[in-house]
Amino acid sequence: MLHFMSGKEIFDRYQLAALKNGLGSHEFNYGNILYQALRIEGEEKVFQLLELAENTGKRIALAYSALGSEGNGEPNMVVLV
């Protein structure tokens, strides 16, 4: 029987991989992107996106809104790529 992981389980898996592989690793960088995505969109949205990404072979990325008037250089959108 297949076990479909929840978004929280997927998030935790990536965070553990980031800790295991350490600073500078692809896993660490992706874990950091996911953490920033949580700050931008909140848990519910990010966990939903992680489930979708897992099922479609995509990854979460950070992006800049074309309408972003803040100009602080920080990403303000979460997208699947």
Helices and strands as residue ranges (DSSP letters): H 7-21, H 26-41, H 43-56, E 60-63, E 77-80
